[in-house]
Amino acid sequence: MHTRRYHHGDLRAALLARAEETLRERGPGALSLRELARDLGVSHAAPSRHFKDKQALLDALALAGFDRLVEVLTGARGAGGAFSDRLAALARAYVDFATANAELLDLMFAVKHDPAASLALLEAVQRAVALAEELIADGQRTGEVRQGPVDRISAPVFTTLHGFAGLAVSCRYSAEETAAGLDDVLAYMVRGCAPEGGGVPLPEPRPGRGTGLGRVDQRQES
């Protein structure tokens, strides 16, 4: 781990950036306002002007993570097109974010359940949920998604996607295995959303991808 000295500018942003580096390198248990101050070359009391304690720092990290996630998903979802294609774009963006920011994502979902979580954090979480629910509602309007309460349909979709992302990280899937496995997961999710008896098209797998999850299982068993 290297030490970066802080010279001028936005101390709060510098603290968050260094905290995320520490989170990625050594996990949340290694985060300390005093150590961050030492890394940045400021007095040990300086971080308290921005974060009253470690929990406030974690809350701010989680909020920044959800803001970035919402930005990524908003850019991926697009407008128009088949429901399956829009779901695929959203899902691939989520899995890319999750695999690139595994430690941060774990922190985001841990902190959001804390009773002391800030209102801003809870609102950021809701914005991410709203993106998935809007996609489901659009699919219902076009007849590509079965009717029913939107949250009852979107919750299984999200938990399936989040679970796959966690599996890809914990099992250290290669990029090819992650992409191929996600193709299978997407097909499963689209079938689960489809109207009864409906012939909803499945998302096209990425070129050159085989069946992902089966290949991963075989690799692990060998």
C-alpha angles and dihedrals in degrees: 000000000000128000120232119199118222115225111168145327130059108003093184092057091045091052092050093047093050091044091055090050090052091047091053094045103039110005133247094298090069094057114111129161090217092052092046089053090051092049091052095043097241131124116283089244095053097085091056089071087068105025122031092203144345092279090058089052092051090048091052092048091051092047092051089049094052091046090054092046092051090049091051094047093045090054092048103046097069124181130275125002129100118322091237092055093048091048090050092052092049093046095048091049090051094049091046089053092045095050093045094046105030098146093045092049091052089052092047093056094042095051095045089065093052111112088226094055111135124250089241090057093049090050091051090052090051091052090056091048090048092058091059092044092050090053092051091047091051089051091052091052091053093045094246095111127052118254122256141090107332094223091053089057100038095048095065090044093053096042090050091050094044091048092052091049090052091049092050090053099042094045092043096233115193118245089258093050092047093051094046093045091049090055088059093046091050092053089051092050094048091052089050092053097044122111114256108276091003121142097220112173117244121233114268112253116238112269114275095015120136127189103310110193096047092052091050091051091051091050092051094047095050 
